[in-house]
Amino acid sequence: MNDRQVFGAFLKAKRNEREIPIRLMAEQVGIKPGYFNDIESGRRTPIELDLLDRIAEALRLSDEDRQTFFDLAGKAREAAPPDLTGYINNTQKARVALRVAKEMATDEDWEHFTKYLKRNREEEN
């Protein structure tokens, strides 16, 4: 199964979990049912962020499923997850940090960094 098919299978599974017929789902997000079917079947590359956001909202995805949804969409497009692209493009320090991390960061480094950010955010609130 290729990356587009994996994304499509995830999307279809979530739609089926919510028991939303494909025609209704397509209508809710503003596209044609055939186009939506092509995405689910892996015949089309996952779409732009605005449509992905509308699909995630219509499916009422949990935070974890929403992250998986965007990660799979990015992988299928052979790009960064589309929910992160704008942030990366608009934040120079993030680009610098990612380039440094690409060369030397370990999974443990990322875990420490994530915990650090969450801890600081909690202390601010």
C-alpha positions in Angstrom: 0.0 0.0 0.0 1.5 3.4 -1.0 1.3 6.5 1.2 -1.7 8.0 -0.6 -3.6 4.7 -0.1 -2.6 4.7 3.6 -3.9 8.3 4.0 -7.1 7.3 2.1 -7.7 4.2 4.2 -7.3 6.3 7.4 -9.8 8.9 6.1 -12.3 6.2 5.1 -12.0 4.4 8.4 -12.7 7.6 10.3 -15.6 8.5 8.1 -17.1 5.0 8.5 -16.6 5.2 12.3 -18.8 8.3 12.3 -21.2 6.5 9.9 -21.2 9.4 7.5 -22.1 8.4 3.9 -19.5 9.6 1.3 -22.1 11.9 -0.4 -22.9 13.6 2.8 -19.3 14.0 3.8 -18.4 15.5 0.4 -21.3 17.9 0.7 -20.3 18.9 4.2 -16.8 19.8 3.1 -17.7 21.4 -0.2 -16.4 18.9 -2.8 -17.9 16.4 -5.2 -18.4 12.9 -4.0 -16.3 11.5 -6.8 -13.3 13.7 -5.8 -13.7 12.6 -2.2 -13.9 8.9 -3.3 -10.7 9.4 -5.3 -8.9 10.8 -2.2 -10.1 7.8 0.0 -9.0 5.3 -2.7 -5.6 6.8 -3.0 -6.1 7.9 -6.6 -5.5 11.6 -5.7 -2.9 13.2 -3.5 -4.3 14.6 -0.3 -5.6 18.1 -0.7 -4.6 21.6 0.6 -4.8 22.6 4.2 -8.2 24.4 4.1 -10.0 21.3 2.8 -8.1 19.0 5.2 -9.2 21.3 8.1 -12.8 21.1 7.0 -12.6 17.3 6.8 -11.0 17.0 10.2 -13.7 19.2 11.6 -16.5 17.3 9.9 -15.1 14.0 11.3 -14.6 15.6 14.8 -11.2 14.1 15.0 -9.5 13.9 18.4 -6.2 15.8 18.8 -4.2 12.6 18.3 -6.2 11.5 15.2 -6.0 15.0 13.8 -2.2 14.9 14.1 -2.1 11.5 12.5 -4.4 12.8 9.7 -2.1 15.7 8.9 1.0 13.5 9.2 -0.4 11.0 6.7 -1.4 13.8 4.4 2.1 15.2 4.4 3.7 11.9 3.9 1.4 11.1 0.9 2.3 14.5 -0.6 6.0 13.8 0.2 6.1 17.0 2.1 5.9 18.3 5.7 2.5 17.9 7.3 0.3 20.6 5.8 -0.7 21.9 9.2 3.0 22.7 10.0 4.1 24.1 6.6 2.8 27.7 7.2 4.4 27.8 10.6 7.7 26.6 9.3 7.7 28.9 6.3 6.8 31.9 8.5 9.1 31.3 11.4 12.8 31.7 10.6 14.0 30.4 14.0 11.9 27.2 13.5 13.6 26.6 10.1 17.1 27.2 11.7 16.3 24.9 14.6 15.0 22.2 12.3 18.1 22.3 10.1 20.3 22.0 13.2 18.1 19.2 14.5 18.3 17.4 11.2 22.0 17.1 11.6 22.3 16.2 15.2 19.0 15.8 17.2 18.1 12.4 18.6 14.6 11.2 19.5 15.5 11.8 23.2 16.5 15.4 22.4 13.0 15.9 20.8 11.3 14.3 23.8 13.2 16.7 26.2 12.4 19.7 24.0 8.7 18.8 23.8 8.5 18.4 27.6 10.3 21.7 28.1 7.8 23.6 25.9 4.8 22.0 27.6 6.2 22.6 31.1 6.8 26.3 30.2 3.4 26.7 28.8 1.8 25.2 31.9 3.8 27.5 34.1 2.6 30.6 32.1 -1.1 29.6 32.6 
